Each structure stands twice: as structure tokens, then as C-alpha cells.
Amino acid sequence: MLILSRKPGESIVIDGRITVKIIRLEGDIVKLGIDAPREVPVHRQEVYDEIQKNNQAALTDTRPTVPRLSTPAPSK
């Protein structure tokens, strides 16, 4: 893990495409601005963890069998 010190108004650049800027400090809370291409998903850790949990559950859940519709007898 890379650990950096930044002051409000300063930024870091990741892979030349993602910029993380320190917007302001409010006590123990750091406000970040993230500028990333639209195709790069950006989530808070707790949201990302929930997405991963739901994706894993979707892979392991057994889906109920869908009943087949009977075709009506041909009319005479």
C-alpha cells in the first residue's frame, strides 16, 4: 500500500486517467473529489463489498424451476 500525504487542493493521479483531489478536511473527515472515465466504476468500500456479496449470492442461488405452459389442444 502506498501512503501519501496531501493537503486540501492537492491531488494524486492514478494510471494517468484517474485524479483524486483532497477537497477539504472537516475534523476527522476527508472530502475527496474523484475524476475518472465513465467506464471506470468508483464505489465506496462498503458499497463495493455489498455488490460483490450480491454477485456471489446470484452465482450460488438455485433458481426455481419455471413451470412449462401446456399448449392447448387443437380445436376441431
C-alpha positions in Angstrom: 0.0 0.0 0.0 1.3 3.4 -1.0 0.7 6.0 1.7 0.8 9.7 0.7 0.3 13.0 2.5 -1.8 15.6 0.7 -3.2 19.0 1.7 -6.5 20.4 0.7 -6.4 21.3 -3.0 -3.7 18.8 -3.8 -4.2 15.7 -5.9 -2.8 12.4 -6.9 -3.1 10.8 -10.4 -3.6 7.1 -10.9 -2.7 5.5 -14.2 -2.8 8.9 -15.9 -6.6 8.6 -16.1 -7.9 9.0 -12.5 -7.4 12.0 -10.4 -8.1 12.0 -6.7 -8.2 15.5 -5.2 -8.4 16.5 -1.5 -11.3 18.9 -1.4 -11.4 19.8 2.3 -10.9 18.5 5.8 -13.7 18.6 8.3 -12.4 17.3 11.6 -11.7 13.6 11.1 -13.5 13.6 7.7 -11.6 14.0 4.4 -13.7 15.1 1.4 -12.4 13.7 -1.8 -13.1 14.5 -5.4 -12.5 11.7 -7.9 -12.3 12.3 -11.6 -12.3 9.1 -13.6 -13.5 7.9 -17.0 -17.2 6.8 -17.1 -16.2 3.2 -17.8 -14.2 3.0 -14.6 -16.5 2.1 -11.7 -15.9 4.1 -8.5 -17.6 3.0 -5.3 -17.3 3.5 -1.5 -15.8 0.3 0.0 -19.0 -0.7 1.8 -21.0 -0.4 -1.4 -18.4 -2.4 -3.4 -18.5 -5.1 -0.7 -22.3 -5.3 -1.0 -22.1 -5.5 -4.8 -19.6 -8.3 -4.5 -21.7 -10.2 -1.9 -24.8 -9.9 -4.1 -23.0 -11.0 -7.2 -21.6 -14.1 -5.3 -25.1 -14.9 -4.0 -26.5 -14.6 -7.5 -24.0 -17.2 -8.7 -24.8 -19.7 -5.9 -28.6 -19.3 -5.6 -30.6 -22.0 -7.1 -33.3 -20.6 -9.3 -36.8 -22.0 -9.0 -37.9 -24.1 -11.9 -40.2 -22.2 -14.2 -43.3 -24.3 -14.9 -43.9 -25.1 -18.6 -47.1 -23.8 -20.1 -49.2 -26.6 -21.6 -50.2 -26.0 -25.2 -53.9 -26.1 -25.8 -55.3 -29.0 -27.8 -56.0 -28.1 -31.4 -59.6 -27.0 -32.0 -61.7 -29.0 -34.4 
